[in-house]
């Protein structure tokens, strides 16, 4: 089933397309939270700290793949909006080959330089062995992360956000069940947590690829589509490489912050790991609106419907404002209770650290919501460099301020937390001003 986002009521089209994205990410975050609960309560705080640190690392590594897939997804959306079937299929072929090569390289580098990566992350000596054990398992799932995200981005580009949701749902259920079996029943520790994740990734990747090839015959690539042209490579590179750099810069900045957090010890690592999970869960729908908005804009950009694009901006901003205000209030009020989902009540230091992080970040969720929409908008109107610029501003300020402010004894880790919303705010201001003075007038 395809959905043409260039027709019909803007609000209904956006919400209908976004809901499966939100549900899919809710399932993903449900797994992340469940995994953290099981690891934290059945293995211990050291395991929680190691898995949390690995999560940040894997987010960075897979962000390269995800960025390439997202960039190619914009090309797919534009070709779909233009009704250009031949170019759509050729772009599918070229992008699949290119991202496959990158995926293999990332996997090999991850295995070859595991020890060096842990040194870079400033991993405390008491969790080095746990983290390495977990990483050596989890790296084997990178290729299946690529396969799932490639086909998910392809289907979303042509307006189908339901099928990716279904396979993500299956994967999440499998992951949670296997976590319980491997960790609680078989006492397999962090190895069991990693093994459960990889099995679920295999199911999601292989499942969605086979389903797409069987059920979406219109997207089947024929021999005449299997060739590389300078024009297509240039077009794909324009979107995918810059989006990849944007995602990588964003998550590399987070990785650098993780290294700084690690230098404050295991308790801060565990509090941060718990807070980040809630943080990601809370503003995840805002990220989904940004991604849905990007697909919507890309299809309409391909169809040259500028008025529809302008009208959609205000629709999305209203949705983001209402949602972010509600979530900010809930997170601020229930910060301690949310952290206690992951750790036992007697871990008072970890709870205090995590709750402080949540309250500082949660107040400013509107900032990250607007930023996600700006990322999606500029990526879709053939200006992916602006998404990269906004990311550099946001993450650059976050990293620099985090290192500077945390150096003051009176602030320390609070400086790391407050650096985040400052980065969001400055990037938002720049992105909005660029639209007003450079895009709106054109």
TORKOL-4160 file (C-alpha; in steps of 0.2 Angstrom, whole numbers, padded with zeros to 4 digits, m for minus):
442
<pt num="1" X="0000" Y="0000" Z="0000"/>
<pt num="2" X="0007" Y="0017" Z="m0005"/>
<pt num="3" X="0001" Y="0034" Z="0002"/>
<pt num="4" X="0002" Y="0049" Z="m0009"/>
<pt num="5" X="0006" Y="0064" Z="0003"/>
<pt num="6" X="0004" Y="0077" Z="m0010"/>
<pt num="7" X="m0015" Y="0075" Z="m0009"/>
<pt num="8" X="m0028" Y="0078" Z="0004"/>
<pt num="9" X="m0029" Y="0086" Z="0021"/>
<pt num="10" X="m0012" Y="0091" Z="0027"/>
<pt num="11" X="m0015" Y="0088" Z="0046"/>
<pt num="12" X="m0024" Y="0071" Z="0043"/>
<pt num="13" X="m0010" Y="0065" Z="0031"/>
<pt num="14" X="0004" Y="0070" Z="0043"/>
<pt num="15" X="m0004" Y="0062" Z="0058"/>
<pt num="16" X="m0009" Y="0046" Z="0049"/>
<pt num="17" X="0008" Y="0044" Z="0042"/>
<pt num="18" X="0017" Y="0048" Z="0058"/>
<pt num="19" X="0007" Y="0037" Z="0070"/>
<pt num="20" X="0015" Y="0021" Z="0064"/>
<pt num="21" X="0032" Y="0029" Z="0066"/>
<pt num="22" X="0028" Y="0034" Z="0083"/>
<pt num="23" X="0021" Y="0017" Z="0088"/>
<pt num="24" X="0037" Y="0009" Z="0080"/>
<pt num="25" X="0049" Y="0019" Z="0090"/>
<pt num="26" X="0038" Y="0017" Z="0106"/>
<pt num="27" X="0041" Y="m0002" Z="0103"/>
<pt num="28" X="0059" Y="0001" Z="0100"/>
<pt num="29" X="0061" Y="0012" Z="0116"/>
<pt num="30" X="0050" Y="m0001" Z="0125"/>
<pt num="31" X="0063" Y="m0014" Z="0121"/>
<pt num="32" X="0077" Y="m0002" Z="0126"/>
<pt num="33" X="0069" Y="0002" Z="0143"/>
<pt num="34" X="0065" Y="m0016" Z="0146"/>
<pt num="35" X="0082" Y="m0021" Z="0142"/>
<pt num="36" X="0089" Y="m0008" Z="0154"/>
<pt num="37" X="0077" Y="m0014" Z="0168"/>
<pt num="38" X="0082" Y="m0032" Z="0166"/>
<pt num="39" X="0101" Y="m0028" Z="0165"/>
<pt num="40" X="0100" Y="m0016" Z="0180"/>
<pt num="41" X="0089" Y="m0026" Z="0192"/>
<pt num="42" X="0095" Y="m0044" Z="0188"/>
<pt num="43" X="0114" Y="m0041" Z="0183"/>
<pt num="44" X="0118" Y="m0025" Z="0193"/>
<pt num="45" X="0123" Y="m0007" Z="0191"/>
<pt num="46" X="0140" Y="m0011" Z="0183"/>
<pt num="47" X="0131" Y="m0021" Z="0169"/>
<pt num="48" X="0119" Y="m0006" Z="0168"/>
<pt num="49" X="0133" Y="0006" Z="0166"/>
<pt num="50" X="0142" Y="m0005" Z="0153"/>
<pt num="51" X="0126" Y="m0008" Z="0142"/>
<pt num="52" X="0122" Y="0010" Z="0143"/>
<pt num="53" X="0139" Y="0015" Z="0137"/>
<pt num="54" X="0138" Y="0002" Z="0123"/>
<pt num="55" X="0121" Y="0009" Z="0118"/>
<pt num="56" X="0129" Y="0026" Z="0115"/>
<pt num="57" X="0143" Y="0018" Z="0105"/>
<pt num="58" X="0131" Y="0008" Z="0094"/>
<pt num="59" X="0120" Y="0023" Z="0092"/>
<pt num="60" X="0135" Y="0032" Z="0084"/>
<pt num="61" X="0140" Y="0017" Z="0073"/>
<pt num="62" X="0123" Y="0014" Z="0067"/>
<pt num="63" X="0120" Y="0032" Z="0064"/>
<pt num="64" X="0132" Y="0032" Z="0049"/>
<pt num="65" X="0121" Y="0018" Z="0041"/>
<pt num="66" X="0105" Y="0026" Z="0047"/>
<pt num="67" X="0110" Y="0043" Z="0040"/>
<pt num="68" X="0114" Y="0035" Z="0023"/>
<pt num="69" X="0097" Y="0026" Z="0023"/>
<pt num="70" X="0088" Y="0042" Z="0028"/>
<pt num="71" X="0097" Y="0052" Z="0014"/>
<pt num="72" X="0092" Y="0039" Z="0001"/>
<pt num="73" X="0075" Y="0039" Z="0008"/>
<pt num="74" X="0073" Y="0057" Z="0003"/>
<pt num="75" X="0079" Y="0053" Z="m0015"/>
<pt num="76" X="0066" Y="0039" Z="m0015"/>
<pt num="77" X="0052" Y="0051" Z="m0009"/>
<pt num="78" X="0057" Y="0064" Z="m0022"/>
<pt num="79" X="0057" Y="0051" Z="m0036"/>
<pt num="80" X="0040" Y="0044" Z="m0030"/>
<pt num="81" X="0033" Y="0062" Z="m0030"/>
<pt num="82" X="0039" Y="0065" Z="m0047"/>
<pt num="83" X="0031" Y="0048" Z="m0053"/>
<pt num="84" X="0048" Y="0043" Z="m0060"/>
<pt num="85" X="0049" Y="0024" Z="m0058"/>
<pt num="86" X="0065" Y="0021" Z="m0068"/>
<pt num="87" X="0075" Y="0033" Z="m0057"/>
<pt num="88" X="0067" Y="0027" Z="m0041"/>
<pt num="89" X="0073" Y="0009" Z="m0045"/>
<pt num="90" X="0090" Y="0014" Z="m0051"/>
<pt num="91" X="0092" Y="0024" Z="m0035"/>
<pt num="92" X="0087" Y="0009" Z="m0025"/>
<pt num="93" X="0100" Y="m0002" Z="m0033"/>
<pt num="94" X="0114" Y="0011" Z="m0032"/>
<pt num="95" X="0111" Y="0016" Z="m0014"/>
<pt num="96" X="0109" Y="m0003" Z="m0008"/>
<pt num="97" X="0126" Y="m0007" Z="m0015"/>
<pt num="98" X="0135" Y="0009" Z="m0008"/>
<pt num="99" X="0128" Y="0007" Z="0009"/>
<pt num="100" X="0132" Y="m0012" Z="0010"/>
<pt num="101" X="0150" Y="m0008" Z="0007"/>
<pt num="102" X="0150" Y="0005" Z="0021"/>
<pt num="103" X="0141" Y="m0007" Z="0033"/>
<pt num="104" X="0155" Y="m0020" Z="0030"/>
<pt num="105" X="0168" Y="m0008" Z="0033"/>
<pt num="106" X="0160" Y="m0002" Z="0050"/>
<pt num="107" X="0158" Y="m0020" Z="0056"/>
<pt num="108" X="0176" Y="m0024" Z="0052"/>
<pt num="109" X="0183" Y="m0008" Z="0060"/>
<pt num="110" X="0172" Y="m0011" Z="0076"/>
<pt num="111" X="0179" Y="m0028" Z="0079"/>
<pt num="112" X="0197" Y="m0023" Z="0075"/>
<pt num="113" X="0198" Y="m0008" Z="0086"/>
<pt num="114" X="0187" Y="m0013" Z="0101"/>
<pt num="115" X="0200" Y="m0010" Z="0114"/>
<pt num="116" X="0205" Y="0007" Z="0106"/>
<pt num="117" X="0186" Y="0012" Z="0106"/>
<pt num="118" X="0185" Y="0008" Z="0125"/>
<pt num="119" X="0200" Y="0018" Z="0129"/>
<pt num="120" X="0193" Y="0033" Z="0119"/>
<pt num="121" X="0177" Y="0031" Z="0129"/>
<pt num="122" X="0187" Y="0032" Z="0145"/>
<pt num="123" X="0178" Y="0016" Z="0152"/>
<pt num="124" X="0181" Y="0013" Z="0170"/>
<pt num="125" X="0192" Y="m0002" Z="0174"/>
<pt num="126" X="0179" Y="m0011" Z="0184"/>
<pt num="127" X="0167" Y="m0013" Z="0169"/>
<pt num="128" X="0180" Y="m0015" Z="0155"/>
<pt num="129" X="0177" Y="m0034" Z="0153"/>
<pt num="130" X="0158" Y="m0033" Z="0154"/>
<pt num="131" X="0158" Y="m0019" Z="0140"/>
<pt num="132" X="0170" Y="m0029" Z="0129"/>
<pt num="133" X="0160" Y="m0045" Z="0131"/>
<pt num="134" X="0144" Y="m0036" Z="0126"/>
<pt num="135" X="0151" Y="m0026" Z="0112"/>
<pt num="136" X="0159" Y="m0042" Z="0103"/>
<pt num="137" X="0141" Y="m0049" Z="0103"/>
<pt num="138" X="0132" Y="m0034" Z="0098"/>
<pt num="139" X="0143" Y="m0029" Z="0083"/>
<pt num="140" X="0138" Y="m0045" Z="0074"/>
<pt num="141" X="0120" Y="m0037" Z="0072"/>
<pt num="142" X="0126" Y="m0021" Z="0062"/>
<pt num="143" X="0123" Y="m0029" Z="0045"/>
<pt num="144" X="0105" Y="m0033" Z="0050"/>
<pt num="145" X="0102" Y="m0015" Z="0056"/>
<pt num="146" X="0107" Y="m0009" Z="0039"/>
<pt num="147" X="0095" Y="m0021" Z="0030"/>
<pt num="148" X="0080" Y="m0016" Z="0041"/>
<pt num="149" X="0083" Y="0002" Z="0040"/>
<pt num="150" X="0086" Y="0002" Z="0021"/>
<pt num="151" X="0069" Y="m0007" Z="0018"/>
<pt num="152" X="0060" Y="0003" Z="0031"/>
<pt num="153" X="0066" Y="0020" Z="0023"/>
<pt num="154" X="0061" Y="0014" Z="0006"/>
<pt num="155" X="0044" Y="0009" Z="0011"/>
<pt num="156" X="0041" Y="0025" Z="0021"/>
<pt num="157" X="0047" Y="0035" Z="0006"/>
<pt num="158" X="0033" Y="0029" Z="m0004"/>
<pt num="159" X="0021" Y="0032" Z="0010"/>
<pt num="160" X="0020" Y="0015" Z="0019"/>
<pt num="161" X="0025" Y="0017" Z="0037"/>
<pt num="162" X="0014" Y="0002" Z="0043"/>
<pt num="163" X="0025" Y="m0013" Z="0037"/>
<pt num="164" X="0041" Y="m0006" Z="0046"/>
<pt num="165" X="0030" Y="m0005" Z="0061"/>
<pt num="166" X="0025" Y="m0023" Z="0060"/>
<pt num="167" X="0042" Y="m0030" Z="0059"/>
<pt num="168" X="0049" Y="m0019" Z="0072"/>
<pt num="169" X="0035" Y="m0025" Z="0083"/>
<pt num="170" X="0039" Y="m0043" Z="0080"/>
<pt num="171" X="0058" Y="m0039" Z="0083"/>
<pt num="172" X="0054" Y="m0030" Z="0100"/>
<pt num="173" X="0043" Y="m0044" Z="0107"/>
<pt num="174" X="0056" Y="m0057" Z="0102"/>
<pt num="175" X="0070" Y="m0046" Z="0110"/>
<pt num="176" X="0061" Y="m0044" Z="0127"/>
<pt num="177" X="0056" Y="m0063" Z="0128"/>
<pt num="178" X="0074" Y="m0068" Z="0124"/>
<pt num="179" X="0081" Y="m0055" Z="0137"/>
<pt num="180" X="0070" Y="m0063" Z="0150"/>
<pt num="181" X="0075" Y="m0081" Z="0145"/>
<pt num="182" X="0094" Y="m0078" Z="0143"/>
<pt num="183" X="0097" Y="m0066" Z="0158"/>
<pt num="184" X="0084" Y="m0071" Z="0171"/>
<pt num="185" X="0082" Y="m0090" Z="0167"/>
<pt num="186" X="0099" Y="m0095" Z="0160"/>
<pt num="187" X="0109" Y="m0082" Z="0169"/>
<pt num="188" X="0119" Y="m0077" Z="0153"/>
<pt num="189" X="0123" Y="m0060" Z="0159"/>
<pt num="190" X="0128" Y="m0046" Z="0147"/>
<pt num="191" X="0132" Y="m0059" Z="0133"/>
<pt num="192" X="0113" Y="m0065" Z="0134"/>
<pt num="193" X="0107" Y="m0047" Z="0133"/>
<pt num="194" X="0118" Y="m0044" Z="0117"/>
<pt num="195" X="0113" Y="m0061" Z="0110"/>
<pt num="196" X="0095" Y="m0057" Z="0112"/>
<pt num="197" X="0097" Y="m0041" Z="0103"/>
<pt num="198" X="0106" Y="m0048" Z="0088"/>
<pt num="199" X="0093" Y="m0062" Z="0086"/>
<pt num="200" X="0079" Y="m0049" Z="0085"/>
<pt num="201" X="0089" Y="m0038" Z="0073"/>
<pt num="202" X="0091" Y="m0053" Z="0061"/>
<pt num="203" X="0072" Y="m0057" Z="0062"/>
<pt num="204" X="0068" Y="m0038" Z="0058"/>
<pt num="205" X="0081" Y="m0037" Z="0044"/>
<pt num="206" X="0077" Y="m0053" Z="0035"/>
<pt num="207" X="0059" Y="m0052" Z="0038"/>
<pt num="208" X="0056" Y="m0034" Z="0031"/>
<pt num="209" X="0067" Y="m0037" Z="0016"/>
<pt num="210" X="0058" Y="m0054" Z="0011"/>
<pt num="211" X="0041" Y="m0046" Z="0013"/>
<pt num="212" X="0045" Y="m0031" Z="0003"/>
<pt num="213" X="0052" Y="m0041" Z="m0012"/>
<pt num="214" X="0037" Y="m0053" Z="m0011"/>
<pt num="215" X="0023" Y="m0041" Z="m0008"/>
<pt num="216" X="0029" Y="m0025" Z="m0016"/>
<pt num="217" X="0032" Y="m0031" Z="m0034"/>
<pt num="218" X="0031" Y="m0013" Z="m0040"/>
<pt num="219" X="0047" Y="m0010" Z="m0032"/>
<pt num="220" X="0056" Y="m0025" Z="m0039"/>
<pt num="221" X="0073" Y="m0020" Z="m0047"/>
<pt num="222" X="0075" Y="m0026" Z="m0065"/>
<pt num="223" X="0091" Y="m0029" Z="m0074"/>
<pt num="224" X="0089" Y="m0013" Z="m0084"/>
<pt num="225" X="0090" Y="m0004" Z="m0067"/>
<pt num="226" X="0106" Y="m0012" Z="m0061"/>
<pt num="227" X="0119" Y="0001" Z="m0067"/>
<pt num="228" X="0129" Y="0015" Z="m0060"/>
<pt num="229" X="0128" Y="0033" Z="m0068"/>
<pt num="230" X="0137" Y="0048" Z="m0062"/>
<pt num="231" X="0121" Y="0058" Z="m0061"/>
<pt num="232" X="0113" Y="0045" Z="m0049"/>
<pt num="233" X="0128" Y="0043" Z="m0039"/>
<pt num="234" X="0129" Y="0062" Z="m0038"/>
<pt num="235" X="0111" Y="0064" Z="m0033"/>
<pt num="236" X="0112" Y="0050" Z="m0020"/>
<pt num="237" X="0128" Y="0057" Z="m0013"/>
<pt num="238" X="0121" Y="0074" Z="m0011"/>
<pt num="239" X="0107" Y="0068" Z="0001"/>
<pt num="240" X="0115" Y="0053" Z="0009"/>
<pt num="241" X="0132" Y="0058" Z="0012"/>
<pt num="242" X="0127" Y="0075" Z="0020"/>
<pt num="243" X="0113" Y="0066" Z="0030"/>
<pt num="244" X="0126" Y="0053" Z="0036"/>
<pt num="245" X="0138" Y="0066" Z="0041"/>
<pt num="246" X="0124" Y="0075" Z="0050"/>
<pt num="247" X="0119" Y="0059" Z="0060"/>
<pt num="248" X="0137" Y="0055" Z="0063"/>
<pt num="249" X="0142" Y="0072" Z="0070"/>
<pt num="250" X="0126" Y="0072" Z="0081"/>
<pt num="251" X="0130" Y="0055" Z="0088"/>
<pt num="252" X="0149" Y="0058" Z="0089"/>
<pt num="253" X="0146" Y="0073" Z="0099"/>
<pt num="254" X="0135" Y="0062" Z="0111"/>
<pt num="255" X="0149" Y="0049" Z="0111"/>
<pt num="256" X="0161" Y="0062" Z="0117"/>
<pt num="257" X="0149" Y="0068" Z="0130"/>
<pt num="258" X="0148" Y="0049" Z="0135"/>
<pt num="259" X="0167" Y="0049" Z="0137"/>
<pt num="260" X="0166" Y="0064" Z="0148"/>
<pt num="261" X="0152" Y="0056" Z="0159"/>
<pt num="262" X="0162" Y="0040" Z="0160"/>
<pt num="263" X="0176" Y="0050" Z="0168"/>
<pt num="264" X="0165" Y="0054" Z="0183"/>
<pt num="265" X="0163" Y="0036" Z="0188"/>
<pt num="266" X="0150" Y="0021" Z="0188"/>
<pt num="267" X="0136" Y="0030" Z="0197"/>
<pt num="268" X="0136" Y="0045" Z="0185"/>
<pt num="269" X="0137" Y="0032" Z="0171"/>
<pt num="270" X="0122" Y="0022" Z="0177"/>
<pt num="271" X="0112" Y="0038" Z="0181"/>
<pt num="272" X="0115" Y="0045" Z="0164"/>
<pt num="273" X="0111" Y="0028" Z="0156"/>
<pt num="274" X="0094" Y="0028" Z="0164"/>
<pt num="275" X="0091" Y="0046" Z="0161"/>
<pt num="276" X="0095" Y="0045" Z="0142"/>
<pt num="277" X="0083" Y="0030" Z="0140"/>
<pt num="278" X="0069" Y="0040" Z="0147"/>
<pt num="279" X="0074" Y="0056" Z="0138"/>
<pt num="280" X="0074" Y="0046" Z="0121"/>
<pt num="281" X="0057" Y="0039" Z="0125"/>
<pt num="282" X="0050" Y="0056" Z="0129"/>
<pt num="283" X="0055" Y="0066" Z="0114"/>
<pt num="284" X="0055" Y="0051" Z="0102"/>
<pt num="285" X="0038" Y="0056" Z="0095"/>
<pt num="286" X="0045" Y="0073" Z="0091"/>
<pt num="287" X="0059" Y="0065" Z="0081"/>
<pt num="288" X="0046" Y="0055" Z="0072"/>
<pt num="289" X="0036" Y="0070" Z="0067"/>
<pt num="290" X="0052" Y="0077" Z="0060"/>
<pt num="291" X="0055" Y="0062" Z="0050"/>
<pt num="292" X="0037" Y="0061" Z="0044"/>
<pt num="293" X="0038" Y="0079" Z="0040"/>
<pt num="294" X="0053" Y="0076" Z="0029"/>
<pt num="295" X="0045" Y="0063" Z="0019"/>
<pt num="296" X="0029" Y="0074" Z="0017"/>
<pt num="297" X="0040" Y="0089" Z="0011"/>
<pt num="298" X="0051" Y="0078" Z="0000"/>
<pt num="299" X="0035" Y="0071" Z="m0009"/>
<pt num="300" X="0028" Y="0088" Z="m0011"/>
<pt num="301" X="0045" Y="0095" Z="m0016"/>
<pt num="302" X="0046" Y="0082" Z="m0030"/>
<pt num="303" X="0028" Y="0087" Z="m0035"/>
<pt num="304" X="0033" Y="0106" Z="m0035"/>
<pt num="305" X="0019" Y="0110" Z="m0022"/>
<pt num="306" X="0026" Y="0125" Z="m0013"/>
<pt num="307" X="0010" Y="0131" Z="m0006"/>
<pt num="308" X="0006" Y="0114" Z="0002"/>
<pt num="309" X="0024" Y="0114" Z="0009"/>
<pt num="310" X="0022" Y="0131" Z="0017"/>
<pt num="311" X="0005" Y="0127" Z="0025"/>
<pt num="312" X="0012" Y="0111" Z="0032"/>
<pt num="313" X="0025" Y="0120" Z="0042"/>
<pt num="314" X="0012" Y="0128" Z="0054"/>
<pt num="315" X="0003" Y="0112" Z="0056"/>
<pt num="316" X="0018" Y="0103" Z="0062"/>
<pt num="317" X="0024" Y="0117" Z="0074"/>
<pt num="318" X="0007" Y="0117" Z="0082"/>
<pt num="319" X="0008" Y="0098" Z="0085"/>
<pt num="320" X="0026" Y="0099" Z="0091"/>
<pt num="321" X="0022" Y="0113" Z="0104"/>
<pt num="322" X="0007" Y="0104" Z="0112"/>
<pt num="323" X="0016" Y="0087" Z="0113"/>
<pt num="324" X="0032" Y="0094" Z="0120"/>
<pt num="325" X="0023" Y="0105" Z="0133"/>
<pt num="326" X="0014" Y="0090" Z="0140"/>
<pt num="327" X="0029" Y="0078" Z="0140"/>
<pt num="328" X="0040" Y="0091" Z="0148"/>
<pt num="329" X="0028" Y="0093" Z="0163"/>
<pt num="330" X="0026" Y="0075" Z="0166"/>
<pt num="331" X="0045" Y="0071" Z="0165"/>
<pt num="332" X="0048" Y="0086" Z="0177"/>
<pt num="333" X="0036" Y="0080" Z="0190"/>
<pt num="334" X="0040" Y="0061" Z="0190"/>
<pt num="335" X="0058" Y="0062" Z="0187"/>
<pt num="336" X="0063" Y="0051" Z="0202"/>
<pt num="337" X="0050" Y="0038" Z="0199"/>
<pt num="338" X="0055" Y="0036" Z="0181"/>
<pt num="339" X="0073" Y="0033" Z="0186"/>
<pt num="340" X="0068" Y="0020" Z="0198"/>
<pt num="341" X="0061" Y="0010" Z="0184"/>
<pt num="342" X="0079" Y="0005" Z="0180"/>
<pt num="343" X="0087" Y="0004" Z="0198"/>
<pt num="344" X="0082" Y="m0002" Z="0215"/>
<pt num="345" X="0076" Y="0011" Z="0227"/>
<pt num="346" X="0091" Y="0010" Z="0238"/>
<pt num="347" X="0102" Y="0017" Z="0224"/>
<pt num="348" X="0099" Y="0034" Z="0230"/>
<pt num="349" X="0115" Y="0042" Z="0222"/>
<pt num="350" X="0110" Y="0035" Z="0204"/>
<pt num="351" X="0092" Y="0041" Z="0206"/>
<pt num="352" X="0097" Y="0058" Z="0211"/>
<pt num="353" X="0109" Y="0060" Z="0196"/>
<pt num="354" X="0097" Y="0053" Z="0184"/>
<pt num="355" X="0082" Y="0064" Z="0190"/>
<pt num="356" X="0093" Y="0080" Z="0189"/>
<pt num="357" X="0097" Y="0076" Z="0171"/>
<pt num="358" X="0079" Y="0073" Z="0167"/>
<pt num="359" X="0073" Y="0089" Z="0174"/>
<pt num="360" X="0086" Y="0099" Z="0166"/>
<pt num="361" X="0083" Y="0091" Z="0149"/>
<pt num="362" X="0064" Y="0089" Z="0150"/>
<pt num="363" X="0060" Y="0107" Z="0152"/>
<pt num="364" X="0067" Y="0111" Z="0135"/>
<pt num="365" X="0059" Y="0097" Z="0124"/>
<pt num="366" X="0051" Y="0110" Z="0113"/>
<pt num="367" X="0069" Y="0115" Z="0108"/>
<pt num="368" X="0073" Y="0098" Z="0102"/>
<pt num="369" X="0056" Y="0096" Z="0094"/>
<pt num="370" X="0058" Y="0111" Z="0083"/>
<pt num="371" X="0076" Y="0106" Z="0079"/>
<pt num="372" X="0070" Y="0089" Z="0072"/>
<pt num="373" X="0058" Y="0097" Z="0061"/>
<pt num="374" X="0071" Y="0109" Z="0054"/>
<pt num="375" X="0082" Y="0094" Z="0051"/>
<pt num="376" X="0068" Y="0085" Z="0041"/>
<pt num="377" X="0063" Y="0101" Z="0032"/>
<pt num="378" X="0080" Y="0106" Z="0025"/>
<pt num="379" X="0085" Y="0088" Z="0020"/>
<pt num="380" X="0069" Y="0087" Z="0010"/>
<pt num="381" X="0070" Y="0103" Z="0000"/>
<pt num="382" X="0087" Y="0099" Z="m0006"/>
<pt num="383" X="0097" Y="0108" Z="0007"/>
<pt num="384" X="0104" Y="0094" Z="0017"/>
<pt num="385" X="0119" Y="0105" Z="0021"/>
<pt num="386" X="0108" Y="0115" Z="0032"/>
<pt num="387" X="0104" Y="0100" Z="0043"/>
<pt num="388" X="0122" Y="0097" Z="0045"/>
<pt num="389" X="0126" Y="0115" Z="0050"/>
<pt num="390" X="0112" Y="0115" Z="0063"/>
<pt num="391" X="0119" Y="0098" Z="0070"/>
<pt num="392" X="0136" Y="0106" Z="0071"/>
<pt num="393" X="0130" Y="0121" Z="0080"/>
<pt num="394" X="0119" Y="0110" Z="0092"/>
<pt num="395" X="0132" Y="0097" Z="0096"/>
<pt num="396" X="0147" Y="0108" Z="0094"/>
<pt num="397" X="0140" Y="0119" Z="0108"/>
<pt num="398" X="0135" Y="0105" Z="0118"/>
<pt num="399" X="0152" Y="0096" Z="0118"/>
<pt num="400" X="0162" Y="0112" Z="0121"/>
<pt num="401" X="0151" Y="0119" Z="0135"/>
<pt num="402" X="0150" Y="0102" Z="0143"/>
<pt num="403" X="0169" Y="0101" Z="0144"/>
<pt num="404" X="0171" Y="0119" Z="0150"/>
<pt num="405" X="0157" Y="0119" Z="0163"/>
<pt num="406" X="0160" Y="0102" Z="0170"/>
<pt num="407" X="0177" Y="0108" Z="0174"/>
<pt num="408" X="0171" Y="0120" Z="0188"/>
<pt num="409" X="0170" Y="0111" Z="0205"/>
<pt num="410" X="0154" Y="0120" Z="0209"/>
<pt num="411" X="0145" Y="0114" Z="0194"/>
<pt num="412" X="0153" Y="0098" Z="0188"/>
<pt num="413" X="0141" Y="0086" Z="0180"/>
<pt num="414" X="0127" Y="0099" Z="0180"/>
<pt num="415" X="0137" Y="0108" Z="0167"/>
<pt num="416" X="0136" Y="0093" Z="0156"/>
<pt num="417" X="0117" Y="0093" Z="0157"/>
<pt num="418" X="0114" Y="0111" Z="0154"/>
<pt num="419" X="0125" Y="0112" Z="0139"/>
<pt num="420" X="0112" Y="0101" Z="0129"/>
<pt num="421" X="0097" Y="0114" Z="0129"/>
<pt num="422" X="0109" Y="0128" Z="0126"/>
<pt num="423" X="0114" Y="0119" Z="0110"/>
<pt num="424" X="0096" Y="0116" Z="0105"/>
<pt num="425" X="0091" Y="0134" Z="0107"/>
<pt num="426" X="0105" Y="0142" Z="0097"/>
<pt num="427" X="0103" Y="0129" Z="0083"/>
<pt num="428" X="0084" Y="0133" Z="0082"/>
<pt num="429" X="0087" Y="0152" Z="0081"/>
<pt num="430" X="0099" Y="0150" Z="0067"/>
<pt num="431" X="0088" Y="0137" Z="0057"/>
<pt num="432" X="0072" Y="0149" Z="0059"/>
<pt num="433" X="0082" Y="0164" Z="0054"/>
<pt num="434" X="0089" Y="0155" Z="0039"/>
<pt num="435" X="0071" Y="0150" Z="0033"/>
<pt num="436" X="0064" Y="0168" Z="0036"/>
<pt num="437" X="0078" Y="0177" Z="0026"/>
<pt num="438" X="0084" Y="0164" Z="0013"/>
<pt num="439" X="0070" Y="0151" Z="0010"/>
<pt num="440" X="0053" Y="0160" Z="0013"/>
<pt num="441" X="0058" Y="0175" Z="0001"/>
<pt num="442" X="0062" Y="0163" Z="m0013"/>
